[in-house]
């Protein structure tokens, strides 16, 4: 089975780009036109700028906190393969995990802070014991994709 969230990754990147363009456009309009030359609702153009900047920063921090990832999963062949990279603005690190099916032991789903952020932790049998991989943020997967992933991984756990 192959699972890939390429469409979600494109949407996330596009949403970040459009948000930045909208924010910059609002600020340019505020300072280059006479729309807010006098206070509106008791707020000056500087207060409107601060308001929009705080909203923009909040949305950036929320997205940064979730650490949304592009995820490619494949269990075709003799190995379980995870390829993923963060969709954060200045992140370019690409990661890949390849675990032979015979050495795959278990997986855990960790939910954090109001179930907004979800991580997947993989475990592999090695000569010296058990290796635990760093958590992979799967917050960008849809509910259906998470269910498919759980079913696929469950097939390889030895009981």
Secondary structure, DSSP 4 states (H G I P E B T S, - for coil): -EEE-HHHHHHHHHHHHHHHHHHHHHHHHHHHSSTTSS-BTTB-HHHHHHHHHHHHHHHHHHHHHHT-EEEEEE--TTEEEEEEEE-STT---EEEEEEEGGGEEEEEEEEETTTTEEEEEEEEEETTEEEEPPPEE-TTS-HHHHHHHHHHHHTT---
